[in-house]
Amino acid sequence: MTTISTDDVRALAQLSALRLSDDEATKLTSDLERILSYFELLGELDTEGVEPTYYGMDQTNVSRSDVIAEREVAREALTGLSEGGVVAEQFKVPKVL
Amino acid sequence: MKIAKQIDEVAATSAVAVVRAALERAKADKNNVVINLSESRALERAAKVDAGELKGRLAGVPFVAKDNFLGYGAPTTAASKLLKSFDAPLQATVVEKLESEGAICIGKVNLDAFAHGGSTENSAYGVTRNAVDPTRVAGGSSGGSAVAVARGIVPFALGTDTGGSIRQPASFNGVVGIKPTYGAVSRYGVVAMASGTDTIGVLAHDVEDTALLMDIMTGQDTKDMTTLPDFFAVQSTPTGKKLGLIKEFMAEGIDPIVRARILAAVEQYKSLGYEVEEVSLPMLKYALAIYYIVVPAEISSNLARYDGVRYGSRVGNEGTLRDVYELSRQAGFEPENKRRIIIGSYVLSSGFFDAYYQKAQKARTLLIREFNDVLSRYDALIGPVAPSPAFKIGNNTDDPLKMYLEDVMTVPASLAGLPAVSVPIDTNDEGLPIGIQIIGKRRDDAHILAIARELEELRHG
């Protein structure tokens, strides 16, 4: 059984840029304990010397030649998507500190 | 409703009439399928078909896309509050491919927000109801896509499948749904969930239509470097006839009626000249744990971009930048999104990385080896899609682990990048649809469809 505290969950939330309510933090703590305990099942497996599979397909180093293309998508993305406003093609955000 | 029937109707009336009728069916829907319709754009494109400006194998045929496909004419919300008013500046490659054959996207349909879930209950736009029994779930996360096809709103729908999100709702609503080989279909312009197992597929009325759509959708895309050179060729008869029935999927925990229906399908395959043997894959026991470590890890990384600055509704602008990030994400994500982000952050954090993430990826290697070994002896593997037919709405919402366990039969093929199709075989005594899952070797997408088609033809004559 893996145990985890509400403070642990709050620390994870901060790493994840989430500001949880107290109720959410409490619920997530018990959810996480159950889920992480389920993961203990993998402890049965001997994985000594086994290479991890980070990428599931049998392709490696796919490359293509550089081709100049006309695409306005980046500019459209910048001007059309941010609700906080764009000034001189830059995102406008509040003070950092 | 078959694609051919819609094409006949376009010829007999007009594309505008066919598209208008589909829009009317979508508006009359009582299952909460649609998030936004793209009515004016759809009718404009239909008029172009009637004017002879748009041609192709799907000229005038209406379809819907799960709302995590970027498209013109309606917002792309991913069923989240965060992207409620996100108007995509581009279209997904697969939408473009279908449109280049004259197909007409009439709107965007419901899913679990950001495709996190297996029931379409985790949506900011309400629960989608099962096509047969409205007190039950549609399955998910492509629940809207499955119900749209099952209710005859459109002949086909785009979906995504990361761990079962096409196959399980297809089974729950009685339609065909394919999760292709990883890399078979371009993911450009689709909201990323877990890039290591995300696939794009389709839900349709029958196997023949599914094969036609796969023929159009597959192939390499310079905008998605994970795509494979096109290998798909529609085939009407299977090239091999030896099937393995997955023992672990037929053991304890499976609904007895689902088990009986699968065994009946096995007998049908035998009557078609197939050799069917029970086969054991002991690593399947670990697949769900592997999946729910690896996938949340990728989710926590992929969803970092939704910060209220680059994307999404901004909250907290009167405070600091940190407030904007935290409050926008807090307000914009559903509880299941947050749960997965937090699990991902946990398994990736230093001190736990080796014990969880690294361990899971090593276990994944063992699972893939086992699949490769078994699939060297069989043409395909068969078994159920889910442990039971569609469950009641609200049944699993308080218990995330119980909800995750519903995915136990679909995540293995995802982790191994294998193609898998769900095909309706029967119903239970209450009329709830039950599908069979056929899992093939990598790049054997056409082969599993040919195997599926034989069973379908036997059932329908």
Chai-1 contact restraints between the chains, C-beta under 6 A:
chainA,res_idxA,chainB,res_idxB,connection_type,confidence,min_distance_angstrom,max_distance_angstrom,comment,restraint_id
A,L12,B,I342,contact,1.0,0.0,6.0,A-B,restraint_1
A,L12,B,S345,contact,1.0,0.0,6.0,A-B,restraint_2
A,L12,B,Y346,contact,1.0,0.0,6.0,A-B,restraint_3
A,L15,B,S345,contact,1.0,0.0,6.0,A-B,restraint_4
A,S16,B,I341,contact,1.0,0.0,6.0,A-B,restraint_5
A,S16,B,S345,contact,1.0,0.0,6.0,A-B,restraint_6
A,A17,B,Y325,contact,1.0,0.0,6.0,A-B,restraint_7
A,A17,B,E326,contact,1.0,0.0,6.0,A-B,restraint_8
A,A17,B,R329,contact,1.0,0.0,6.0,A-B,restraint_9
A,L18,B,R329,contact,1.0,0.0,6.0,A-B,restraint_10
A,L18,B,Q330,contact,1.0,0.0,6.0,A-B,restraint_11
A,L18,B,K338,contact,1.0,0.0,6.0,A-B,restraint_12
A,R19,B,E326,contact,1.0,0.0,6.0,A-B,restraint_13
A,R19,B,Q330,contact,1.0,0.0,6.0,A-B,restraint_14
A,L28,B,I342,contact,1.0,0.0,6.0,A-B,restraint_15
A,D31,B,P400,contact,1.0,0.0,6.0,A-B,restraint_16
A,R34,B,L401,contact,1.0,0.0,6.0,A-B,restraint_17
A,I35,B,L401,contact,1.0,0.0,6.0,A-B,restraint_18
A,Y38,B,L401,contact,1.0,0.0,6.0,A-B,restraint_19
A,F39,B,A289,contact,1.0,0.0,6.0,A-B,restraint_20
A,L41,B,A289,contact,1.0,0.0,6.0,A-B,restraint_21
A,L42,B,Y286,contact,1.0,0.0,6.0,A-B,restraint_22
A,L42,B,A289,contact,1.0,0.0,6.0,A-B,restraint_23
A,L42,B,K359,contact,1.0,0.0,6.0,A-B,restraint_24
A,L42,B,A363,contact,1.0,0.0,6.0,A-B,restraint_25
A,L45,B,A363,contact,1.0,0.0,6.0,A-B,restraint_26
A,T47,B,K362,contact,1.0,0.0,6.0,A-B,restraint_27
A,V50,B,K362,contact,1.0,0.0,6.0,A-B,restraint_28
A,V50,B,T365,contact,1.0,0.0,6.0,A-B,restraint_29
A,E51,B,T365,contact,1.0,0.0,6.0,A-B,restraint_30
A,P52,B,Q358,contact,1.0,0.0,6.0,A-B,restraint_31
A,P52,B,Q361,contact,1.0,0.0,6.0,A-B,restraint_32
A,P52,B,K362,contact,1.0,0.0,6.0,A-B,restraint_33
A,T53,B,Q361,contact,1.0,0.0,6.0,A-B,restraint_34
A,T53,B,R364,contact,1.0,0.0,6.0,A-B,restraint_35
A,T53,B,T365,contact,1.0,0.0,6.0,A-B,restraint_36
A,Y54,B,Q361,contact,1.0,0.0,6.0,A-B,restraint_37
A,G56,B,Y182,contact,1.0,0.0,6.0,A-B,restraint_38
A,G56,B,G196,contact,1.0,0.0,6.0,A-B,restraint_39
A,G56,B,G417,contact,1.0,0.0,6.0,A-B,restraint_40
A,M57,B,Y182,contact,1.0,0.0,6.0,A-B,restraint_41
A,M57,B,G183,contact,1.0,0.0,6.0,A-B,restraint_42
A,M57,B,G417,contact,1.0,0.0,6.0,A-B,restraint_43
A,V62,B,M225,contact,1.0,0.0,6.0,A-B,restraint_44
A,V73,B,P89,contact,1.0,0.0,6.0,A-B,restraint_45
A,V73,B,L90,contact,1.0,0.0,6.0,A-B,restraint_46
A,E76,B,P89,contact,1.0,0.0,6.0,A-B,restraint_47
A,A77,B,P89,contact,1.0,0.0,6.0,A-B,restraint_48
A,G80,B,P89,contact,1.0,0.0,6.0,A-B,restraint_49
A,E83,B,S313,contact,1.0,0.0,6.0,A-B,restraint_50
A,E83,B,R314,contact,1.0,0.0,6.0,A-B,restraint_51
A,G84,B,R314,contact,1.0,0.0,6.0,A-B,restraint_52
A,F91,B,V309,contact,1.0,0.0,6.0,A-B,restraint_53
A,V93,B,V309,contact,1.0,0.0,6.0,A-B,restraint_54
A,V93,B,L321,contact,1.0,0.0,6.0,A-B,restraint_55
A,P94,B,N317,contact,1.0,0.0,6.0,A-B,restraint_56
A,P94,B,T320,contact,1.0,0.0,6.0,A-B,restraint_57
A,P94,B,L321,contact,1.0,0.0,6.0,A-B,restraint_58
A,K95,B,T320,contact,1.0,0.0,6.0,A-B,restraint_59
A,V96,B,L321,contact,1.0,0.0,6.0,A-B,restraint_60
